[in-house]
């Protein structure tokens, strides 16, 4: 028979606090001297839903679009397949979501897709807007701007001001008849490294929520979009697809990987 287990908590509580505080101090020193990378939580909320507006770049605007975004040396644009069964297209994606963790508030990011040094398609953030102050490797401080993303039981209303204060607006009506989308593996894997326009990137780690969260694909009659931003001339007026995640997305982020 095993001896009775001690149920005393005081000493164990103190030992736990001392031990794990020392581990965090060790990690802080290693990060400070560049011997380790930080990993910070980044959770995209389920309400309001994270929405991806994927716009196809007009074929006749592809060269002008590439000149306009001034990619850093060594990068080139890449077509991307977002859903299984479709052909890869040159895209501009607007993702609007609410986050907690390393950043907070409502965020909006216009992104395209590039090929990294290993020949794999990745996100490249072209412009980021936030309802709260945050940090990014391009502007250092992402200033507060007009970013609204309000969800009711029947619709999701989004307003985003681009850097020139011109507005993107959308009212997305939600219902259970909207089909579940099947995400292409390469679009999911593009999240592994998220690049910025100066060539810096964030390393992203994600778990089962990225795979298991239901994604609804809205039909053209389910939304009303008005895009007056400086991005509008480069893309088709109607998105290739509007995708809405119905569950939370849990990430760990290593910001500014390798810097």
TIKEKOL-677418 format. One record per residue (C-alpha): residue in one letter; y, z, x. Coordinates in steps of 0.25 Angstrom, whole numbers, padded with zeros to 4 digits, always signed. Each point is the difference from the previous one (the first is absolute). Layout:
# residues N
AYZX...
This chain:
# residues 259
X+0000+0000+0000X+0014-0004+0005X+0009+0012+0002X+0012+0001-0010X+0011-0009+0003X+0014+0006+0002X+0010-0002-0011X+0012+0005+0008X+0011-0010-0001X+0012+0006+0008X-0005-0003+0014X-0006-0013-0004X+0014-0004-0006X+0007+0003+0013X-0010-0007+0008X+0001-0012-0008X+0015+0000+0001X+0000+0002+0015X-0011-0011+0003X+0006-0011-0009X+0014+0002+0004X-0004-0001+0014X-0007-0013-0003X+0013-0006-0006X+0008+0005+0012X-0009-0007+0009X+0001-0013-0008X+0015+0001+0000X+0000+0001+0015X-0009-0012+0001X+0008-0008-0009X+0013+0004+0007X-0006-0005+0013X-0006-0013-0006X-0014+0005+0002X-0003-0001-0015X+0005-0007-0013X+0005+0007-0012X-0007-0002-0013X+0008+0004-0012X-0004-0001-0015X+0006-0011-0009X-0004+0001-0015X+0003-0011-0010X+0001+0006-0013X-0008-0005-0012X+0013+0002-0010X+0008-0008+0001X-0011-0010+0004X+0002-0008+0013X+0003-0014-0003X-0002-0013+0009X+0009-0012-0004X-0006-0011+0009X+0008-0013+0000X-0004-0013+0006X+0010-0006+0010X+0004-0013-0004X-0006-0011+0009X+0013-0007+0002X+0006+0014+0004X-0011+0004+0010X+0008-0004+0013X+0013+0006-0005X-0007+0013-0004X-0006+0001+0014X+0014-0002+0006X+0007+0009-0009X-0009+0012+0003X+0000-0002+0015X-0013+0005+0004X-0002+0007+0013X-0006-0008+0012X-0015-0001-0001X-0001+0001-0015X-0002-0012-0010X-0001+0000-0015X-0014+0000-0006X-0004-0004-0014X-0007+0011-0008X-0011+0001-0011X+0003+0012-0008X-0011-0002-0011X-0014-0005+0002X-0002-0014-0003X+0014-0005+0002X+0005-0009+0011X+0009+0007+0011X+0015-0002-0002X+0012+0003+0007X+0006+0012-0007X+0011+0009-0002X-0004+0014-0006X+0009+0010-0006X-0008+0014-0001X+0007+0011-0008X-0006+0014-0001X+0003+0015+0001X-0005+0007+0012X-0001+0015+0005X-0004+0004+0014X+0007-0006+0013X+0010-0007-0010X+0004+0004-0014X+0006-0007-0012X-0001-0014-0006X-0001-0011+0011X+0001-0015-0001X-0005-0009+0012X+0001-0015+0001X-0011-0005+0009X-0007-0012+0005X-0012-0002+0008X-0002-0003+0015X-0012-0002+0009X-0001+0011+0011X-0005-0001+0014X-0014+0000-0005X+0002-0011-0010X-0001+0009-0012X+0010-0001-0012X+0009+0012-0001X+0012+0005-0008X+0014-0002+0006X+0011+0008-0007X+0013-0009-0001X+0008+0010-0008X-0002+0014-0004X+0008+0008-0011X-0001+0014-0004X+0005+0010-0011X+0001+0010+0011X+0003+0000+0015X-0011-0003+0009X-0003-0006+0013X-0005-0013+0005X-0001-0007+0014X+0010-0011-0003X+0012+0008-0006X-0004+0013+0005X+0005+0006-0013X-0003-0006-0013X+0012+0003-0009X-0001+0004-0014X+0002-0012-0010X-0002-0004-0014X-0015+0000-0002X-0005+0004-0014X-0015+0000-0005X-0002+0006-0013X-0013+0001-0008X-0002+0003-0015X-0012-0001-0008X+0002-0015-0003X+0008-0006+0012X+0005+0001+0014X+0014-0003+0003X+0005-0003+0014X+0014-0003+0006X+0001-0002+0015X+0013-0004+0007X-0002-0008+0013X+0008+0002+0013X+0012-0008-0006X-0001+0008-0013X-0005-0011-0009X-0011+0004-0009X-0014-0002-0003X-0004+0005-0014X-0013+0000-0008X-0006+0005-0013X-0015+0001+0001X-0007+0002-0013X-0013+0007+0002X-0013-0001-0009X-0015+0002+0002X-0002-0015-0002X+0006-0004+0013X-0013-0003+0009X-0004+0008+0012X+0003-0008+0013X-0010-0001+0011X+0008+0002+0013X-0004-0009+0012X-0005+0008+0012X+0010-0007+0009X+0012+0005-0008X-0005+0014+0000X-0003-0001+0015X+0015-0005+0002X+0004+0015-0002X-0007+0004+0013X+0013-0003+0008X+0013-0002-0007X+0010-0007+0009X+0015+0000-0001X+0010-0011+0004X+0002+0006+0014X-0015-0001+0003X-0003+0015-0002X-0011+0004-0009X-0005+0012-0008X-0015+0002+0001X-0006+0003-0013X-0013+0008-0004X-0005+0000-0014X-0012+0004-0007X-0008-0003-0013X+0013+0000-0009X+0004-0013+0006X-0013-0006-0005X-0003+0008-0013X+0014+0000-0006X-0001-0009-0012X+0010-0012+0001X+0006-0007-0012X+0005-0014+0001X+0011-0003-0010X+0001-0013-0007X+0013-0008+0000X+0003+0004-0014X-0001+0015+0004X+0013+0000+0008X+0014-0004+0001X+0006-0002+0014X+0014-0003+0005X+0001-0002+0015X+0014-0002+0005X-0003+0005+0014X+0002-0008+0012X-0015-0002+0001X+0000-0008-0013X+0003-0014+0005X-0012+0000+0009X-0011+0003-0011X-0005-0005-0013X+0008+0006-0011X-0013+0006-0007X-0010+0009+0009X-0013-0005+0004X-0005+0013-0006X+0005+0014-0004X-0010+0011+0004X+0001+0014-0005X-0008+0012+0006X-0005+0010-0010X-0004+0011+0010X+0007+0007+0012X-0002-0006+0014X-0002+0010+0011X+0003-0004+0014X+0002+0006+0014X+0011-0007+0008X+0003+0000+0015X+0014-0005+0000X+0005-0009+0011X-0014-0002+0006X+0000-0001+0015X+0015+0003+0002
